[in-house]
Every structure is written in C-alpha cells, then in structure tokens.
Amino acid sequence: MAENADQLNNFRTWVQEQQPILNSLNTDEFLLRFLHVTNFNLNHAKEWLIYFWKHRTENPQWFLNRDLLKNPIMLEISELAYCIQLPKETKDNHLIFIMRIGQYDTTKYTFNDVTKYAFAVTDILNKQPNAQINGYIIILDFSNIKFQHVNQFTPDYTRRYVNCWEKMYPVKLHQVHFYNYPSLFDPILHLFRMFLNTKLNDKIYLHSKALEKSLHQYIDPDLLPQEYGGQLGSIGGNLNKTFIQYTREDN
C-alpha cells in the first residue's frame, strides 16, 4: 500500500511538471484510474494519460457540449437505452456494459450523437473503483441494425472510434460480445479488427441470432436483461430509468 501511495504521489508530481502543455486533472480519483488499470506501473500510466488527452483533443465532436442535463439530444438518447451498465457483477466482479448499436433513428440522430452520449456515460462510469480495478465485459447488441447505421462507419470514423475505446479509456476489457451479429456488418468488423491490437482481438466473441443463447456460456442469465434471455427486467424499463438517474446525478 505504501508503494502504491508513492506511485500516486510520483504520478501527480509528473503531471504537475507537464502543465500547462498536458493540462490534466491531478486529483487522486482521476489519477488512480490510470494507475489501477496499469497495476500501478507508472510509465504505462503516463502513456495512457497522454493518450487520454490526445484523443479527446483530436475528437471534439465527441467530447464537447455533451451535458446530460442540458443538451436536448443527450437527454433524448438517454431515453432510448442506447447504452447501459447492468446492476449486477459477474462472479469475478466484472461489470457488464451493453451498447445497442441499432437503437436509434438515423433520420433523427447521427452516430456522432450516440457516440458522444456513450463517451459521456463512460466517463461517469469510470469513476467507479470497481470499474478501474476489475474492469468490464462489453455486449455490443446489433439487433435492429440497418444499412443506414452501417453506412455511418467510414474507415476514418471507425479508426478514431476504436482508438478512443482501446487507447483512451483507462479500463480493463475482459470480453467483447457481438450479439445478434449480422453478416452485413462483416466489412466493418474487418476494419475493427485491423485497428485493434491482437490481445483485444482475441477477446471478441460473435453470437448470431440463431445462436443467441451462446452468450449464456460466458455470462450467467441471472445477470442479464430479458432481451438477452436473462432474469432481470427489460432493458428499456426500470433498468434504464435507474441508470439514467445514476448518470444524471453524477453528471
């Protein structure tokens, strides 16, 4: 514990020395996110922090004007249950995060809109010590996805999107499940895999509509909403209402 405290102090000193170039927060809560995910490896934490601010600066379309209480588009998207953290953890204390890729009207919202919302929510969730220490299992739900959604994934957009999830956020990803995965998304998956590192590529699992129960081989149904053959309530009902309340209180 004393060694970890020393690493935290050393990290803070380094951050202060980088100002104003880095222009980073240096609170315990913020810096511990990077130390937790790197198991208190100071050099790796420094690299991750630099990437964190680099990608936010390079992608203002996702990180500006995204107040969950004031931006009307953010308020509307939250009601769609586009993404949500489930209330129960796995036996290994991993948190479960679901993102419903096709859960928005492309005539009303762009993928920039829903991505902005997803990143705003992720910033809030990453404040949780358990998220930093034990990490996540991600479910990407492709139910209701259409060509209009797929067409928004340009190569440059996909590269930026993958880099932000993989290199910017200080969080451990244990599994990434593509649920109800459609063949029309194959070209985009190919792009995803091109931009992901090998370690994360090996954590991707595909579940077609015909094999939807294969998800239960990895995640206990007791932890899942009814849309995924689970025992929890509907993701669009009280689960999302509770999640919205949590994110708005910590906005």
N, C-alpha and C positions, 0 to 999 in steps of 0.2 A: 504493500500500500504506500509506503514511504517513497519507493522508487517511482510509482505512478504519479504521486504528488510532485515529485521533482520533474518528471517529464512534462506535466501540465505547466509548471512554472517556466520551464525552458521553452516550451511551445509559445507561451504568452510573450515572453521576452523577445523571441524571434519575430513574432507578429508585430510587436511594437516597433522593432527595428526596421520593418519593411514599410511602415507608414511614411508618407501618405500614398506611396505607389500601390500597395496592396489594398489599402482602405478597407480593412476587415474588422469585423467584430472580434473582441478578445475576452468575452465573458467565459466563465468556467463552463456553463451549459453549452455554449456554442463550440468551444474548442474540444470538449470531451467527445463530441460527435465524431470527430476525426481521429481522436486517439482510441476510442472504443473500436471503431471499425478496422483499425490497423493494429490492434492489440498493443497499443502504446509504443509502436515503432515511430519515433519522432520524424525520421526522414520521410517515411511514407506519408505520415500525417501532413507534413509540409507540402509534399507534392499534391496530395488530394485537395488541400485547401486552395492552392494556386489554381487547380483545375476548376474548383467550385466557383471561384470568382471569374475566371476566364470565360467559362461557358455562359454565365449569366450576363456578362458584358456583351458577348457576341450574339446573344439571342434576346434582345429587349422585347421582342414580340411576345415572349412567354413570361417575362418577369416584371413588366411594368403594368400599372393600372389594373390590378387584379384583386382588389379588396373584396373579400367575400360578403361584406355587409353593404358596400356602396356601389359596386359595379353591377348593373342590372343583368348583364349577360352571365356573370358568375352566379348570381342568385338563381337565374333560370336553369342553368346547367346543373346546379346542385340538386334541384328537384327531380332531375332525370335519373338520379342514382347512377351517374356515369362511372364513378369510381367510389369505392368504399372499403374501409378496413372492417373486418369481421370482429365480433366481440370476444370470441374465444381463441385461445392459442393452442398450438399443437402440443403433443407430449414432450417435444423438445423445446418448448417455449418460443417457437417461431410464430410471428404474426402472419395473418393472411390478408392480402390486399387484392381486391378484384377490380379490374378495369374493363368496362363493357364497350368495346371498340365501336360497335354499330349502334349505340344507344343515343343517337342524336340525329336530328333532321338536317341534312346537308343544305337544304334551302334556307335554313334559319341561322345555322352556325357553321363555322369553318373548323378544320382540325386545329388551327391555331387557337381558337377559342377554347376547345375542350382540353387541349394540352396545357394552356395557361391555367385552367382550373385544376387539372391533375397535379401540376407542379406546385400550385399554391397549397393544395391539400397535403402534398408530400412534405413540404417544408414544415407544416404543423405537426404531422405525424412523426417526423424525425426528431422532434424534441423529446419523445418518449425514451427513457433509458433502455427499455427492453428492445425497442427498435434498433438502437445503436449497438447493443451488446449481442442480442440473439438473432436479429435480422428477420427477413421476410420470405414467405412463399408467395409468388405472384400468379394470379389467374388472369389471363387475357381472354375475355369472352367475345367470340366472333359471331354470336347469334345476331341476326338481323342485319349483318353487314351487307352492303350493296356495292356495285361498281362505283357509285358516286363517292363512297368512303375511300375505296381503294385508290381511286384516281388522285386523291389528295396526297398520297405518299410519293412525292417525287424523290429521285435519288439524293439530291442535296438535303431535302427535308428529312428523309429517313436517316441520313448520316448524322445530322445535327441532333435528331431525336434520340437515336441510340447512344451517341456520345454523352448527352446530358444524363440519361438514365444510368449509364455504365460508369462514367468517369467523374461526374459532378457530385452526385449524392453519396454521402458517407453512410452506406448501408450495406449489410451483407445479404446477398440474394442466394437462397439455397435451392430453389426450384422455380422455373417459369413454365406454366402450363398454358398452352394454346388450346382453349376449349371450344368445341364445335367448329374446329378449324376447317375452312373451306378451301378447295383447290384453287379458286380464283385468286387467293392471296399468295400463292406459291412464288410469283416473281418478287413480291415484297419480302417474303421470308428469306429468299435468296439474298436480297440486299441486307436485311437484318444480320444474317449470318456473316456476310462479308465484313461488316463493321464491328461485330462483336469479337472479343478475344476468345481463344479456344476454351478457356476454363468456363466461361459463361455459356458458350455454345453447347457444352456438354450437359448443361442443366435445363435445357429446353425439352419439353415433352409435348407431343401432339396428340389431341383427342378429337376424333371426328364425331359427327352427330351419331353415327351408328355405334360408336364405342364410348359414349359419354360417361358410362359408369366406370370406365378405366381410371377416371380421376380418383375414385374411391380407393384405388390401390395405393395412393400417395397421401390422401387426406381423408380422415375419418368423416363419414357423413354427418355425425353429430356436430361437426364444426361448420357445416355448410348450409347456405340457404336452400329453400325448397326448389329453387330454379336449377339447382345442381344435384338434385336427388338427396338433399340433406334434411336435417331435422329442425333447422332454425326456421324462422318465419320467412316471408317474402322479402327479397332484397329491396323491392320498391315500396314496402310498407314501413313498419316501425323500425326496422334495421336502418333504413336510410334517414328516417326522421331523427333517430338518436345520433347518427353520425353527423348530420347537418348541425345539430345543436352543439355537439362537441367541437366541430371545426370553427363554428362561428364564435363560440365563447373564447377560443384560443387564437382568434384571428389577429 
